[in-house]
Amino acid sequence: TVFQHANLRLPKRLDDALSALIVTPRMHGLHHSLVPDEIGSNWGVILSVWDRLHGTLRLNRPQPQASGVPDERNPTE
């Protein structure tokens, strides 16, 4: 879980290859988005297979521009 929460930007080709098996920071980053469709995605902890099996996998999207808990964000942002 440390890897998926790391502040890393892997090259896209490497991220794509790794996310076929494990959860990468880019893949898991969507889970922390404020966009409702993205919040309910990419729940896997180590293996990406769980999201594939449950239909919650979202790939090929840029990192979320806004993430976090809505109640804790500055309302002017």
TORTORMI-91144 format. One record per residue: x, y, z of N, C-alpha, C in turn; residue in three letters. Coordinates in steps of 0.1 Angstrom, whole numbers, padded with zeros to 4 digits, always signed. Atoms other than C-alpha are relative to their C-alpha. Layout:
N
XYZXYZXYZALA/...
//
This chain:
77
+0008-0012+0000+0000+0000+0000+0009+0013+0000THR/-0009-0011+0001+0030+0023+0004+0003+0004-0014VAL/-0003-0003+0014+0038+0020-0033-0012+0007-0007PHE/+0012-0006+0007+0002+0028-0045-0003+0014+0005GLN/+0002-0013-0006+0001+0059-0022+0012+0009-0002HIS/-0012-0007+0002+0036+0070-0032-0002+0012-0010ALA/+0001-0012+0009+0040+0104-0050+0010-0002-0011ASN/-0008+0003+0012+0055+0088-0081-0008+0001-0013LEU/+0005+0000+0013+0049+0094-0117+0008-0009-0009ARG/-0008+0010+0008+0060+0063-0136-0003+0004-0015LEU/+0003-0001+0014+0064+0064-0174-0013-0007-0004PRO/+0013+0006+0003+0030+0056-0190+0001-0014-0004LYS/-0001+0014+0005+0042+0024-0207+0003-0009+0012ARG/-0003+0008-0012+0057+0011-0174-0012-0001+0009LEU/+0012+0000-0008+0025+0021-0155-0010-0009-0006ASP/+0010+0008+0007+0003+0004-0181+0004-0015+0002ASP/-0004+0014-0001+0024-0028-0179-0002-0005+0015ALA/+0001+0004-0014+0025-0029-0141-0015-0001+0005LEU/+0014+0000-0004-0012-0021-0137-0008-0012-0005SER/+0007+0013+0004-0021-0053-0155+0000-0010+0011ALA/-0001+0010-0011-0010-0071-0124-0002+0007+0014LEU/+0001-0006-0013-0006-0047-0095-0006+0014+0000ILE/+0006-0013-0001-0021-0014-0083+0011+0010+0000VAL/-0010-0010+0001+0000+0016-0093-0005+0013+0006THR/+0004-0013-0005+0000+0051-0079-0010+0007-0009PRO/+0009-0007+0009-0017+0065-0110-0013-0007+0000ARG/+0012+0007+0000-0043+0038-0110-0008+0002+0013MET/+0007-0002-0013-0051+0041-0073-0004+0015+0003HIS/+0003-0015-0002-0050+0080-0075-0014+0003-0004GLY/+0014-0003+0003-0084+0079-0092-0010-0003+0011LEU/+0009+0004-0012-0099+0063-0061-0002+0012+0009HIS/+0000-0012-0009-0091+0096-0042-0006+0012-0007HIS/+0006-0011+0007-0108+0118-0068-0013+0005+0006SER/+0013-0005-0004-0138+0140-0061-0011-0003-0010LEU/+0009+0004+0011-0155+0128-0093-0007-0013+0005VAL/+0006+0012-0006-0182+0103-0081+0003-0013-0008PRO/-0003+0012+0007-0175+0078-0109+0014-0005+0003ASP/-0014+0005-0003-0138+0077-0100+0001-0004+0015GLU/-0001+0004-0014-0144+0075-0062-0003-0015+0001ILE/+0004+0014-0001-0161+0041-0067+0008-0009-0008GLY/-0008+0009+0008-0132+0027-0087+0013-0003+0006SER/-0014+0003-0004-0098+0011-0082+0002-0002+0015ASN/+0000+0003-0015-0104-0003-0047+0011-0009+0003TRP/-0010+0011-0002-0077-0030-0051+0012+0006+0009GLY/-0011-0004-0009-0049-0029-0025+0014-0004-0006VAL/-0013+0005+0006-0021-0050-0041-0002-0004-0015ILE/+0002+0005+0013-0035-0068-0071-0012+0007-0007LEU/+0010-0007+0008-0055-0051-0099-0011-0009-0004SER/+0010+0010+0004-0074-0083-0106-0013+0001+0007VAL/+0013-0001-0007-0100-0076-0079-0009+0011-0007TRP/+0008-0010+0007-0111-0044-0097-0005-0005-0013ASP/+0004+0006+0013-0112-0063-0130-0012-0009+0002ARG/+0011+0009-0003-0134-0090-0114-0013+0007+0004LEU/+0012-0007-0005-0158-0065-0098-0005+0011-0009HIS/+0004-0010+0009-0160-0041-0127+0002+0014+0005GLY/-0003-0013-0006-0145-0012-0107+0013+0006-0005THR/-0013-0005+0005-0113-0008-0127-0002+0011-0010LEU/+0000-0012+0009-0108+0026-0144+0015+0002-0003ARG/-0013-0003+0005-0077+0031-0165+0000+0011-0011LEU/-0002-0010+0011-0063+0055-0191-0007+0013+0003ASN/+0005-0013-0003-0075+0086-0173+0011+0007+0007ARG/-0011-0008-0007-0052+0114-0161-0002+0000+0015PRO/+0001-0001-0015-0045+0118-0124-0011+0010+0003GLN/+0010-0010-0003-0074+0136-0108+0006+0013+0004PRO/-0005-0013-0003-0070+0173-0106-0004+0004+0014GLN/+0004-0003-0014-0089+0175-0073-0002-0013+0007ALA/+0001+0013-0007-0087+0148-0047-0001+0004+0015SER/+0001-0002-0014-0094+0144-0010-0015-0001+0005GLY/+0013+0001-0006-0124+0146+0013-0007+0014-0002VAL/+0006-0013+0003-0149+0173+0001-0003+0009+0012PRO/+0003-0008-0011-0158+0185+0036+0012+0007+0006ASP/-0012-0005-0005-0122+0192+0044+0007+0010-0010GLU/-0006-0009+0009-0114+0212+0013-0005+0015+0002ARG/+0003-0014-0001-0114+0250+0011-0012+0003-0010ASN/+0012-0002+0009-0149+0260-0003+0003+0009-0012PRO/-0003-0009+0011-0132+0287-0025+0008-0007-0011THR/-0008+0007+0010-0112+0261-0044-0009-0006-0011GLU/
//
